[in-house]
Amino acid sequence: MSYQVGYLGPKGTFTKMAVDGFFKDYESRSYETIPECMDAVENGEVDAGVVPLENAIEGTVHLTIDYLIHQVSLPIIGEIIVPIKQHLLVHPDFDGDLGDIDIIYSHSHAIAQCHQFIHKNMKDSRISYTSSTGQAAQLISEKGGNIAAIGNELAAGEYGLKIFKQEIHDYPNNHTRFAVIQKEKKRLPMQDFQPQNYKTTIMVTLPRDYAGALHQVLSAFSWRKMNLSKIESRPMKTGLGNYFFIIDVDQTYDQVLFPGVQAELEALGCSMKVLGTYPSFLLSEEIIKNICDHKS
Amino acid sequence: MSYQVGYLGPKGTFTKMAVDGFFKDYESRSYETIPECMDAVENGEVDAGVVPLENAIEGTVHLTIDYLIHQVSLPIIGEIIVPIKQHLLVHPDFDGDLGDIDIIYSHSHAIAQCHQFIHKNMKDSRISYTSSTGQAAQLISEKGGNIAAIGNELAAGEYGLKIFKQEIHDYPNNHTRFAVIQKEKKRLPMQDFQPQNYKTTIMVTLPRDYAGALHQVLSAFSWRKMNLSKIESRPMKTGLGNYFFIIDVDQTYDQVLFPGVQAELEALGCSMKVLGTYPSFLLSEEIIKNICDHKS
């Protein structure tokens, strides 16, 4: 049986784009929520899972991180960074103008990402919300007529839609980070491309909240010249006001620096947990073009 | 004309609960996206707006913060913290058991928050996604039959539904933070309750990324014994790898400590912008009960 990859579906979403760009010789299986997808990896239903980690349209980073911490014990083994480009998609039979489009369908976050464009160019169009950008594309392909979806080029390919207007999102440099999680240590059947860098994601819990606590924690990294590419405080599920930190360090876990940091943090009364050490891959425009050409 | 409050709609969402719990003698107007709601405040269409800031179901914090930074210049003037409790809501005519419910409707984040409950107790029910918990509740009230929605008690009241099963969310201590934004300096017509504390939210931009940069920034707060209740790094819209920080300080902006921090950060080549200094209010169970009793 070939390698099975679970992902946050449906087809034609940015998560699916991450899967298609990253893996080769695999079968994919779509899940409707982040917890369902992660449970499937935990239960061995699939070999790996791909879920959004930051700045996603279809889900929130909080859900993924919280589930990794509280519910499943799965390491992050890779990161896929996908540039977010939104297009206005129509049925192939549509031959009107922008002004002829009566209804725009999409996920509320995608609509919000194209707010300026819609406000300037499609003020009279009605907006209807769907549960994902993929669902919006599917709806256009089934119904046709004077309606449009906002979604990516993969959705256009999967559902046979025409890209009516390219890149209508308000911010040019928007990216989504996806985590690859795997239970068993298996070789990942991935495309032949080089990581842009390596990262280690750790969780640090403070014993109590006091002024300067985080500053103390960061000292352990700072004097070792370890660069942090992300830091985020998150409330503990035990109530308001208790925080833990998710920190991305810009290097692979090693046997000198990280154990040193850990010993120092534990001496301060903190605890540290490694959520994964992994290569990070950026899906280039060329790779995305290849996936989409392949589908359409 | 009475004081106008815009909010991320529709009715029966947690945002609406924040509005009803916080304001008195006001008229509310529902907006479909975060940017639309904030534009309405900027344009003077409404006097104030309420949008999710952290851990929301209907939106993402990133959208709100990004829009505050890039698109509008509106201070945060208050924070409302709402405990998140999800219930299983049915049509008042439904008289079956849990096992009789064929379809569960809700926003994907609400479904994910009740993942364990559904998995254990309603494995055979089909799931159908809506664009908000409020929309799901509306659908149940219109269609009736063997279907249920996941949503809060306000949705039950607004749409005349029965709470079939209380508190089905997986984590007991989940909260959403909402920001109150206002353009003109007007007196806020708020309910008579005391803030639990005061906060100042600032944005710090680093000149470039280097090991220990954040540690240096935090020194400015640490030696002044200023407590930080939240810190989050966010990518700049200018591309991957350039970060800014959103920091919540646990005190009101003053004329000694904050200008001192700012001078120190500027000497390091950083820039600092105050996004708001405001009281923070927690909606107690009692307040929420009052709102909901009033509706039903």
HADDOCK unambig.tbl for C-alpha pairs under 7 A between the chains (distance, minus, plus):
assign (segid A and resid 33 and name CA) (segid B and resid 108 and name CA) 6.80 0.50 0.50
assign (segid A and resid 33 and name CA) (segid B and resid 112 and name CA) 6.17 0.50 0.50
assign (segid A and resid 35 and name CA) (segid B and resid 112 and name CA) 6.37 0.50 0.50
assign (segid A and resid 35 and name CA) (segid B and resid 115 and name CA) 6.89 0.50 0.50
assign (segid A and resid 108 and name CA) (segid B and resid 33 and name CA) 6.81 0.50 0.50
assign (segid A and resid 112 and name CA) (segid B and resid 33 and name CA) 6.19 0.50 0.50
assign (segid A and resid 112 and name CA) (segid B and resid 35 and name CA) 6.39 0.50 0.50
assign (segid A and resid 115 and name CA) (segid B and resid 35 and name CA) 6.89 0.50 0.50
assign (segid A and resid 129 and name CA) (segid B and resid 131 and name CA) 5.74 0.50 0.50
assign (segid A and resid 130 and name CA) (segid B and resid 130 and name CA) 6.83 0.50 0.50
assign (segid A and resid 130 and name CA) (segid B and resid 131 and name CA) 5.93 0.50 0.50
assign (segid A and resid 131 and name CA) (segid B and resid 129 and name CA) 5.74 0.50 0.50
assign (segid A and resid 131 and name CA) (segid B and resid 130 and name CA) 5.93 0.50 0.50
assign (segid A and resid 131 and name CA) (segid B and resid 131 and name CA) 5.73 0.50 0.50
assign (segid A and resid 171 and name CA) (segid B and resid 237 and name CA) 6.64 0.50 0.50
assign (segid A and resid 173 and name CA) (segid B and resid 237 and name CA) 5.32 0.50 0.50
assign (segid A and resid 173 and name CA) (segid B and resid 238 and name CA) 5.83 0.50 0.50
assign (segid A and resid 173 and name CA) (segid B and resid 239 and name CA) 5.04 0.50 0.50
assign (segid A and resid 174 and name CA) (segid B and resid 237 and name CA) 6.49 0.50 0.50
assign (segid A and resid 210 and name CA) (segid B and resid 227 and name CA) 6.44 0.50 0.50
assign (segid A and resid 211 and name CA) (segid B and resid 222 and name CA) 6.22 0.50 0.50
assign (segid A and resid 211 and name CA) (segid B and resid 225 and name CA) 5.22 0.50 0.50
assign (segid A and resid 211 and name CA) (segid B and resid 226 and name CA) 5.62 0.50 0.50
assign (segid A and resid 211 and name CA) (segid B and resid 227 and name CA) 4.11 0.50 0.50
assign (segid A and resid 211 and name CA) (segid B and resid 228 and name CA) 6.78 0.50 0.50
assign (segid A and resid 212 and name CA) (segid B and resid 222 and name CA) 4.38 0.50 0.50
assign (segid A and resid 212 and name CA) (segid B and resid 225 and name CA) 6.57 0.50 0.50
assign (segid A and resid 212 and name CA) (segid B and resid 227 and name CA) 6.68 0.50 0.50
assign (segid A and resid 215 and name CA) (segid B and resid 215 and name CA) 5.96 0.50 0.50
assign (segid A and resid 215 and name CA) (segid B and resid 218 and name CA) 5.71 0.50 0.50
assign (segid A and resid 215 and name CA) (segid B and resid 219 and name CA) 6.55 0.50 0.50
assign (segid A and resid 215 and name CA) (segid B and resid 222 and name CA) 6.59 0.50 0.50
assign (segid A and resid 218 and name CA) (segid B and resid 215 and name CA) 5.74 0.50 0.50
assign (segid A and resid 219 and name CA) (segid B and resid 215 and name CA) 6.56 0.50 0.50
assign (segid A and resid 222 and name CA) (segid B and resid 211 and name CA) 6.21 0.50 0.50
assign (segid A and resid 222 and name CA) (segid B and resid 212 and name CA) 4.40 0.50 0.50
assign (segid A and resid 222 and name CA) (segid B and resid 215 and name CA) 6.59 0.50 0.50
assign (segid A and resid 225 and name CA) (segid B and resid 211 and name CA) 5.22 0.50 0.50
assign (segid A and resid 225 and name CA) (segid B and resid 212 and name CA) 6.58 0.50 0.50
assign (segid A and resid 226 and name CA) (segid B and resid 211 and name CA) 5.63 0.50 0.50
assign (segid A and resid 227 and name CA) (segid B and resid 210 and name CA) 6.44 0.50 0.50
assign (segid A and resid 227 and name CA) (segid B and resid 211 and name CA) 4.11 0.50 0.50
assign (segid A and resid 227 and name CA) (segid B and resid 212 and name CA) 6.68 0.50 0.50
assign (segid A and resid 228 and name CA) (segid B and resid 211 and name CA) 6.78 0.50 0.50
assign (segid A and resid 230 and name CA) (segid B and resid 233 and name CA) 5.58 0.50 0.50
assign (segid A and resid 231 and name CA) (segid B and resid 232 and name CA) 5.67 0.50 0.50
assign (segid A and resid 231 and name CA) (segid B and resid 233 and name CA) 5.46 0.50 0.50
assign (segid A and resid 232 and name CA) (segid B and resid 231 and name CA) 5.66 0.50 0.50
assign (segid A and resid 232 and name CA) (segid B and resid 232 and name CA) 4.20 0.50 0.50
assign (segid A and resid 232 and name CA) (segid B and resid 233 and name CA) 6.24 0.50 0.50
assign (segid A and resid 233 and name CA) (segid B and resid 230 and name CA) 5.57 0.50 0.50
assign (segid A and resid 233 and name CA) (segid B and resid 231 and name CA) 5.46 0.50 0.50
assign (segid A and resid 233 and name CA) (segid B and resid 232 and name CA) 6.24 0.50 0.50
assign (segid A and resid 237 and name CA) (segid B and resid 171 and name CA) 6.65 0.50 0.50
assign (segid A and resid 237 and name CA) (segid B and resid 173 and name CA) 5.32 0.50 0.50
assign (segid A and resid 237 and name CA) (segid B and resid 174 and name CA) 6.51 0.50 0.50
assign (segid A and resid 238 and name CA) (segid B and resid 173 and name CA) 5.83 0.50 0.50
assign (segid A and resid 239 and name CA) (segid B and resid 173 and name CA) 5.06 0.50 0.50
